[in-house]
């Protein structure tokens, strides 16, 4: 079982202690990258995850 599979299984179990770092790592492994916006940090951190895969028309 890979780390990604373990994180997915952990998220599906709906733990109360799932961290932001675990979520960011999981989304990064699925092809998303974090783009930080704003100047705040800590609990007021705002981030947007965007996909590296672009839709073509």
C-alpha positions in Angstrom: 0.0 0.0 0.0 1.5 3.3 -1.0 1.5 6.5 1.1 -1.1 8.0 -1.2 -3.4 4.9 -0.6 -2.8 5.2 3.1 -3.7 8.9 3.2 -6.9 8.2 1.1 -7.9 5.4 3.5 -7.2 7.6 6.5 -9.3 10.4 5.0 -12.2 8.0 4.3 -12.2 7.0 7.9 -13.0 10.7 8.7 -10.5 11.3 11.5 -10.8 14.4 13.7 -7.0 14.9 13.6 -6.4 14.9 9.8 -3.9 17.7 9.3 -3.6 20.4 6.6 -0.2 19.0 5.7 -1.7 15.5 5.1 -4.4 17.0 2.9 -1.8 19.1 1.0 0.4 16.0 0.5 -2.5 13.9 -0.7 -3.7 16.6 -3.2 -0.1 17.1 -4.5 0.1 13.3 -5.1 -3.1 13.5 -7.1 -1.7 16.2 -9.4 -2.7 19.4 -7.7 -0.3 22.1 -6.6 -0.8 24.7 -3.8 -0.7 28.3 -4.7 -0.6 30.5 -1.6 -2.5 33.7 -1.7 -2.5 36.5 0.8 0.0 37.4 3.5 -1.5 35.6 6.5 -0.3 32.3 8.0 -1.4 29.9 10.7 -5.2 29.3 11.1 -5.9 32.3 8.7 -3.9 30.7 5.9 -5.7 30.8 2.5 -4.6 28.5 -0.3 -6.0 27.4 -3.6 -5.3 24.1 -5.1 -5.1 24.1 -8.9 -4.8 21.1 -11.2 -1.7 20.7 -13.3 -3.9 19.2 -16.0 -5.4 21.7 -18.3 -8.6 21.1 -20.2 -8.3 21.6 -24.0 -11.1 22.8 -26.2 
